[in-house]
Amino acid sequence: MPVAFTVFIIVPLVEMLLLFEVADWIGGIQTLLMVVLTAVIGVQVLKQQGFSTLLRANERIRQGQLPAQEIIEGMLLAAAGAMLLTPGFLTDTLGFLCLAGPVRRPLAGRLVAAGLGSFSHRKGSARADDVFGNRTPPRGQVFEGEYSKAGSEPPLEAENTHGAGEENENKNE
């Protein structure tokens, strides 16, 4: 509740107060133009940074590594894009901070180190060799078949032969 309250109530109120103050100081039209300009510039920078992050992720995949750092950076870029498209100076500032490589990369590195990107190190999760198709053969023998509890369903062979026998009987009559 406190996080949702902060995000959906407090942040918009602070944004409106800042917009009103700036509008009183430099004028309403200029304030509106600044908000639109920050969104346009932010989208252009977001495209460039997103493409750069995608290229780095592809390079790590080619090397047979999981791109955990790049995935976290991509999430930060998505958050930055949302903040830049939200009208206001506070969200624009936070969005531009997430866009800036010198801020985003260390932040993503800390998030990966804190465990947000540790999905490749947990037991039972995908390993890099599994993801890239270099699977080791399973240990032991693998048997394929069907399973049902005794008495719950008739065996498949009995169903098929019984149905076929009835059809043949109907044809003979």
Secondary structure, 3 states (H helix, E strand, C coil): CHHHHHHHHHHHHHHHHHHHHHHHHHCHHHHHHHHHHHHHHHHHHHHHHHHHHHHHHHHHHHCCCCCHHHHHHHHHHHHHHHHHHCCCHHHHHHHHHHHCHHHHHHHHHHHHHCCCCHHHCCCCCCCHHHHCCCCCCCCCCCCCCCCCCCCCCCCHHHHHHHHHHHHHHHHHC
